[in-house]
Amino acid sequence: MNHHNVLETAASSIRARQRIRPFIYETPLIPSRGIGRQTSSTVLFKAENLQLTGSFKIRGAASKMTSLPKHQRVITASSGNHGIGAAHAASAIGQTLTVVLPEIVKAAKLERIRSYGVDVILHGAEAGLAEQHAQRLAAAEKLVYVSPYNDPDIIAGQGTIALELLEQAARIDNVFVAMGGGGLISGIGSVLKRFSPHTRIIGVSAANSAALAASMKAGSVVETEHLDTLAEAVAGGLDEDSLTLGLAMAVIDEVVTCTEAEIETAMRDLLLDEHVLVEGAAALALAGLRQIAEKCAGQTNVVLLCGGNVDGAAVLPTLATG
């Protein structure tokens, strides 16, 4: 994968931004209260946890849906946030959507998706199996399958975050992004490499579900073991033909891998020091900064808070006492 695809993705993000503007919230870039002091750096939080659907995924979903004819019937699969984003976009645009969810989907996310009036199918023990089922149904019923990450329009939609960042911050030395299927970091990384080449793109991987990091090391998509992780939004594998792998390899400057304990600490710090409640995947990005904070001292560090769809009641007792 070459420079050309990075430039193409950046250009697509600019076009996507115009299309999705009516359907998303331009999220703030919030200066840290305590964590910046603790890390001797300027820390800015890109607050996608405040997005209309509680996660950045609405951007990619709206980008894809607005690129299709309105009468087109669409099917997608998701562990939750992409499904919520796609459902929100479909109901706003007036499209017919089916969402395939793994049986382990969090009840709150399932309810949110159902509330938009889309068709829901529960299938498979994890997100990868739900994706395969959606792909089979798409082929059988002549639906357009929308991948949560392996799609140029989805990646371009996620890249719109970086276009906002460039307007919101005078300088960004490092940006920390949690790595799942790679759509988010590929989109953000492509835009920043095009318009802010000095900015380092740091991918943060959960040790318990590190498919993208392992595939980058191997140079091709590899199967990895997936253990439970607090960052469940980044859990799961990659498609064999994943577009995100080549883009990720082209734009990511460094990969940091974090343990469950580091993710939990970051989640607690965000709640107690910053008064921000986020899901594990967002805390994962901060855990990455914490791990290499010495290298980033004195610099401007953007931490992408990718989502806040967490059950507060379930999380509070463990965070408060941990």
PEHU-V562534 format. One record per backbone hydrogen bond with DSSP energy under -1.0 kcal/mol. CO is the residue of the C=O (numbers start at 1). NH is the residue of the N-H. Records with the same first field share a line. If there is no record, write none. Layout:
CO: NH ; NH
//
This chain:
2: 6
3: 7
4: 8
5: 9
6: 10
7: 11
8: 12
9: 13
10: 14
11: 15
12: 16
13: 17
14: 18
15: 19
16: 20
17: 21
20: 23
28: 47
30: 45
34: 38
35: 39
36: 41
37: 40
40: 298
42: 301
43: 32
44: 303
45: 30
46: 48 ; 305
47: 50
48: 51
51: 54
54: 308
55: 58
56: 59
57: 61
58: 62
59: 63
60: 64
61: 65
62: 66
64: 67
65: 68
69: 72
73: 144
74: 98
75: 146
76: 100
80: 84
81: 85
82: 86
83: 87
84: 88
85: 89
86: 90
87: 91
88: 92
89: 93
90: 94 ; 95
96: 74
97: 119
98: 76
99: 121
100: 78
101: 123
102: 105
106: 110
107: 111
108: 112
109: 113
110: 114
111: 115
113: 116
114: 117
119: 99
121: 101
124: 103
126: 130
127: 131
128: 132
129: 133
130: 134
131: 135
132: 136
133: 137
134: 138
135: 139
136: 140
137: 141
138: 143
144: 75
149: 151
151: 155
152: 156
153: 157
154: 158
155: 159
157: 160
158: 161
159: 163
160: 164
161: 165
162: 166
164: 168
165: 169
173: 200
174: 302
175: 202
176: 304
177: 204
182: 186
183: 187
184: 188
185: 189
186: 190
187: 191
188: 192
189: 193
190: 194
191: 195
192: 196
196: 199
200: 175
201: 253 ; 254
202: 177
203: 256
204: 179
205: 258
206: 209
208: 227
210: 214
211: 215
212: 216
213: 217
214: 218
215: 219
230: 232
231: 234
232: 235
239: 242
243: 247
244: 248
245: 249
246: 250
247: 251
248: 252
254: 203
256: 205
258: 207
259: 263
260: 264
261: 265
262: 266
263: 267
264: 268
265: 269
266: 270
267: 271
268: 272
269: 273
270: 276
279: 282 ; 283
280: 284
282: 286
283: 287
284: 288
285: 289
286: 290
287: 291
288: 292
290: 293
292: 296
296: 299
299: 42
300: 173 ; 174
301: 44
302: 176
303: 46
304: 306
306: 56
307: 279
308: 310
310: 312
311: 315
312: 316
315: 319
316: 320
317: 321
318: 322
//
